[in-house]
Amino acid sequence: MKATDLETKRFDKALDEILDLFNNLEADEPIIHFKEEVLVNIERAKIKYGSDMVDEKINTVVHEMLSWLDLDDVQTDEEGTGEQEEDTSEE
């Protein structure tokens, strides 16, 4: 199937738009930066026990750990406050 000049121009324009959108995407930063050893063990656990089970277990542990912290006075951007302080200290 041959494309007409108009179809070719429309395709080129659409392709340029797609490339422009792709180039302007923000980097997908992980929420938690796991150490390499932990990532390897997560992958191994997913192979042995399945992704759903491992995801559920990790979510349960993280939820429990976060329940120990006093976070009631902190709102995220999604909740509408805007600015927050970030703790960048290493442990």
Protein Blocks (a to p, Z undefined) as FASTA:
>chain_A
ZZdfklmmmmmmmmmmmmmmmmmpccdddfbdcdfklmmmmmmmmmmnopklmmmmmmmm
mmmmmmmpccklpccfknonopacddfbdZZ
